[in-house]
Amino acid sequence: MAKQVKVDKTNPDAVHQQIEVSPELAAVVGEGPMARGEVVSKIWDYIRKHKLQAEDDGREIEPDETLAKVVGDKRLSMFQMTAKVNAHIRSPGQEGGGKR
């Protein structure tokens, strides 16, 4: 389960900054806005719940149909996954960016 973290709203760091998520990512983590760290935590909750870590290498993810809409349908590393997820998030009020 994702932890709720207290955030200094006057000067949040990148992990605690509130972000919006695309509809595809919301299917995995829920509706935003939420902190970037919370998004990452919820993605990993989803991966573990659906047993999407590769058996031969726990750092590799084998996406199911829902997660594939965010990261593609090919097996990928957790580091590659981060780059793919970044295309699905944006700061509130930010124009463009993401897959919105």
C-alpha positions in Angstrom: 0.0 0.0 0.0 1.3 3.5 -0.8 2.3 5.6 2.1 0.8 9.0 2.7 3.6 11.5 3.1 3.3 15.0 4.6 4.5 17.6 2.2 5.8 21.1 2.7 3.4 22.8 0.3 5.5 26.0 0.3 8.6 24.3 -1.3 8.0 20.7 -2.3 10.9 18.8 -3.8 10.5 16.8 -7.0 9.4 13.7 -5.2 6.7 15.5 -3.3 5.6 17.9 -6.0 1.9 17.4 -6.9 1.4 16.1 -10.5 -1.4 15.2 -12.8 -1.5 11.8 -14.4 -2.7 10.7 -17.8 -5.9 8.6 -18.1 -3.8 5.6 -19.0 -1.6 6.0 -15.9 -4.7 6.8 -13.7 -5.9 3.2 -14.6 -2.8 1.9 -12.7 -2.4 4.5 -9.9 -5.7 6.2 -9.5 -6.7 9.8 -10.2 -4.3 12.7 -9.5 -3.1 15.1 -8.5 -0.7 13.2 -6.3 3.0 13.4 -5.3 5.5 11.9 -7.8 6.8 9.6 -5.0 3.2 8.3 -4.5 2.9 7.6 -8.2 6.0 5.5 -8.1 4.9 3.7 -5.0 1.5 2.9 -6.5 3.0 1.6 -9.7 5.1 -0.8 -7.7 2.1 -1.8 -5.7 0.4 -2.6 -9.0 3.4 -4.5 -10.3 3.6 -6.7 -7.2 -0.2 -7.2 -6.9 -0.3 -8.5 -10.5 3.0 -10.4 -10.3 4.6 -8.5 -13.2 8.2 -8.7 -12.1 10.2 -11.2 -14.3 10.9 -14.4 -12.4 14.5 -14.5 -13.7 15.3 -10.8 -12.9 13.2 -8.8 -10.4 14.4 -5.6 -11.9 12.6 -6.4 -15.1 8.9 -5.8 -15.6 6.6 -7.8 -17.9 3.6 -5.4 -18.5 0.1 -6.6 -18.5 -2.5 -5.0 -20.8 -3.3 -2.1 -18.5 0.4 -1.2 -17.7 1.3 -1.7 -21.4 -0.8 1.4 -22.2 1.7 3.4 -20.2 5.1 1.6 -20.8 4.5 -0.4 -23.9 4.1 -4.2 -24.2 7.7 -5.2 -24.2 9.6 -6.4 -21.2 11.6 -3.5 -19.7 13.8 -2.6 -16.8 12.6 -0.5 -13.9 14.9 2.3 -15.2 13.3 2.3 -18.6 9.9 2.2 -17.0 10.6 5.5 -15.2 11.3 7.3 -18.6 8.0 5.9 -20.0 6.0 6.9 -17.0 7.4 10.5 -17.2 5.5 10.9 -20.5 2.3 10.4 -18.6 2.7 13.0 -15.9 2.7 16.8 -15.7 2.5 19.5 -13.2 -1.0 21.0 -12.6 -1.5 23.9 -14.9 1.3 22.8 -17.2 0.3 23.1 -20.9 1.1 20.2 -23.2 3.4 17.5 -21.9 2.4 14.0 -21.1 -0.1 11.9 -23.0 -3.1 13.9 -22.0 
